[in-house]
Amino acid sequence: MGIISFVKKWTLPCAMLFGATIYTVFTLVKPLEPLGEAVAPLYTKCIAGGYFPDALCDIL
């Protein structure tokens, strides 16, 4: 099995597991809630910047 085939097979399952784990941690550990509220606007701008490159000007 080549490296490309390995990456194709395992990237999505690993990302889903990582996302579910992080979501669970942030849901169950209440002291992390303010961190999520503080990071959300930056995260939203980064995602928007990926879809709309002109929005990157607002971040930089």
C-alpha positions as CSV (number, residue, x, y, z in Angstrom):
1,M,0.0,0.0,0.0
2,G,1.4,3.3,-1.0
3,I,1.5,6.4,1.1
4,I,-1.1,8.2,-1.0
5,S,-3.5,5.3,-0.6
6,F,-2.9,5.2,3.2
7,V,-3.6,8.9,3.5
8,K,-6.7,8.7,1.4
9,K,-8.1,5.9,3.6
10,W,-7.3,7.3,7.0
11,T,-7.6,11.1,6.7
12,L,-11.4,11.3,7.0
13,P,-11.8,8.8,9.8
14,C,-9.0,10.4,11.8
15,A,-10.5,13.9,11.3
16,M,-13.9,12.7,12.3
17,L,-12.6,11.1,15.5
18,F,-10.5,14.2,16.3
19,G,-13.5,16.5,15.8
20,A,-15.8,14.4,17.9
21,T,-13.2,14.2,20.7
22,I,-12.6,17.9,20.7
23,Y,-16.4,18.6,20.6
24,T,-16.9,16.3,23.6
25,V,-14.1,17.8,25.6
26,F,-15.5,21.3,25.0
27,T,-19.0,20.2,25.9
28,L,-18.1,18.4,29.1
29,V,-15.4,20.7,30.5
30,K,-17.3,23.9,31.4
31,P,-14.1,26.1,32.1
32,L,-13.3,25.8,28.4
33,E,-16.6,27.4,27.3
34,P,-15.3,31.0,27.4
35,L,-12.4,30.0,25.2
36,G,-14.8,28.7,22.6
37,E,-16.7,32.0,22.7
38,A,-13.4,34.0,22.3
39,V,-12.1,31.9,19.4
40,A,-15.4,31.7,17.4
41,P,-15.2,35.1,15.7
42,L,-11.6,34.4,14.5
43,Y,-12.6,30.9,13.4
44,T,-15.5,32.3,11.4
45,K,-13.3,34.8,9.7
46,C,-10.8,32.1,8.8
47,I,-13.5,29.9,7.3
48,A,-15.0,32.8,5.4
49,G,-11.5,33.7,4.1
50,G,-11.2,30.2,2.7
51,Y,-14.4,30.6,0.7
52,F,-14.1,34.3,0.0
53,P,-10.4,35.3,-0.4
54,D,-11.4,39.0,-0.2
55,A,-12.4,38.4,3.4
56,L,-8.7,37.7,4.3
57,C,-8.1,41.4,4.1
58,D,-10.2,41.8,7.2
59,I,-8.1,39.2,9.1
60,L,-4.7,40.6,8.1
